[in-house]
């Protein structure tokens, strides 16, 4: 843009664009579209806008999800917004779907045979349902015999789970550490109960 806008005008323009887009939009794209110096300037403006929203106790804020920025309502209003019927219902996933989704998320791209070997059961129907819900997609074919499909998570997966990117998943070591701490607490509780008896 030839003429430089006042900071408040930049903020209003950024806010206006984020209010009308239905999908997360990258900071890089916003910078080019709105004439910001770079993506960092966009993120700085987002921090300022979120500060204003927080001070004014607004029902929404700008969040970074699925590799982009989007205005989202705060979680505490979800129940009320669902009652209006204008917000999609919460997706209920079976334990089998969650297990399969977790395996795909951490091991992607992955073939069905690997999923079934880890879970110990067939995954055809579960995979079909995850693809139907746009949480998983076919991302190519493996080079192994028969060239089986490879599966990976989608942008919808990132949005549903509130992740900016797949790198934001909790790391395996953290999960093992948490499991170890829980197992230790259970052992201590059982030991204490046994000694009281």
FENPEGI-V315157 format. One record per backbone hydrogen bond with DSSP energy under -1.0 kcal/mol. CO is the residue of the C=O (numbers start at 1). NH is the residue of the N-H. E is the energy in kcal/mol with one decimal. If there is no record, write none. Layout:
co=CO nh=NH e=E
co=CO nh=NH e=E
This chain:
co=6 nh=10 e=-2.1
co=7 nh=11 e=-2.4
co=8 nh=12 e=-2.2
co=9 nh=13 e=-2.4
co=10 nh=14 e=-2.7
co=11 nh=15 e=-2.6
co=12 nh=16 e=-2.4
co=13 nh=17 e=-2.3
co=14 nh=18 e=-2.4
co=15 nh=19 e=-1.7
co=16 nh=20 e=-1.0
co=17 nh=21 e=-1.3
co=25 nh=69 e=-3.0
co=26 nh=30 e=-2.4
co=27 nh=31 e=-2.5
co=28 nh=32 e=-2.1
co=29 nh=33 e=-2.6
co=30 nh=34 e=-2.8
co=31 nh=35 e=-1.3
co=31 nh=36 e=-1.2
co=38 nh=42 e=-1.3
co=39 nh=43 e=-2.4
co=40 nh=44 e=-2.3
co=41 nh=45 e=-2.1
co=42 nh=46 e=-2.3
co=43 nh=47 e=-2.2
co=44 nh=48 e=-2.0
co=45 nh=49 e=-2.7
co=46 nh=50 e=-3.0
co=47 nh=51 e=-2.1
co=48 nh=52 e=-2.1
co=49 nh=53 e=-2.6
co=50 nh=54 e=-2.7
co=51 nh=55 e=-2.5
co=52 nh=56 e=-2.0
co=53 nh=58 e=-2.8
co=54 nh=57 e=-1.1
co=59 nh=74 e=-2.8
co=61 nh=72 e=-2.8
co=63 nh=70 e=-2.0
co=65 nh=68 e=-2.1
co=68 nh=65 e=-1.9
co=69 nh=25 e=-2.1
co=70 nh=63 e=-3.0
co=72 nh=61 e=-2.4
co=74 nh=77 e=-1.8
co=75 nh=78 e=-1.9
co=77 nh=81 e=-2.4
co=78 nh=82 e=-2.4
co=79 nh=83 e=-1.3
co=82 nh=85 e=-1.3
co=94 nh=98 e=-2.5
co=95 nh=99 e=-2.7
co=96 nh=100 e=-2.4
co=97 nh=101 e=-2.7
co=98 nh=102 e=-2.5
co=99 nh=103 e=-2.3
co=100 nh=104 e=-2.5
co=101 nh=105 e=-2.8
co=102 nh=106 e=-2.3
co=103 nh=107 e=-2.1
co=104 nh=108 e=-1.6
co=110 nh=151 e=-2.6
co=111 nh=115 e=-1.7
co=112 nh=116 e=-2.8
co=113 nh=117 e=-2.1
co=114 nh=118 e=-2.1
co=115 nh=119 e=-2.7
co=116 nh=120 e=-2.5
co=123 nh=127 e=-3.0
co=124 nh=128 e=-2.2
co=125 nh=129 e=-2.3
co=126 nh=130 e=-2.4
co=127 nh=131 e=-2.6
co=128 nh=132 e=-2.4
co=129 nh=133 e=-1.8
co=130 nh=135 e=-2.6
co=130 nh=136 e=-1.1
co=131 nh=134 e=-1.5
co=135 nh=154 e=-1.4
co=137 nh=152 e=-2.2
co=140 nh=150 e=-2.7
co=144 nh=147 e=-2.5
co=148 nh=142 e=-3.1
co=150 nh=139 e=-2.6
co=151 nh=110 e=-1.8
co=152 nh=137 e=-2.7
co=154 nh=158 e=-1.5
co=155 nh=159 e=-2.3
co=156 nh=160 e=-3.1
co=157 nh=161 e=-2.2
co=158 nh=163 e=-2.9
co=163 nh=66 e=-2.9
co=164 nh=67 e=-1.2
co=165 nh=168 e=-1.9
co=166 nh=169 e=-1.6
co=171 nh=175 e=-1.7
co=172 nh=176 e=-2.6
co=173 nh=177 e=-2.4
co=174 nh=178 e=-2.4
co=175 nh=179 e=-2.6
co=176 nh=180 e=-2.5
co=177 nh=181 e=-2.3
co=178 nh=182 e=-2.3
co=179 nh=183 e=-2.7
co=180 nh=184 e=-2.2
co=181 nh=185 e=-2.2
co=182 nh=186 e=-2.4
co=183 nh=187 e=-2.5
co=184 nh=188 e=-2.5
co=185 nh=189 e=-2.4
co=186 nh=190 e=-2.7
co=187 nh=191 e=-2.7
co=188 nh=192 e=-2.6
co=189 nh=193 e=-2.4
co=190 nh=194 e=-2.3
co=191 nh=195 e=-2.2
co=192 nh=196 e=-1.4
co=193 nh=197 e=-1.0
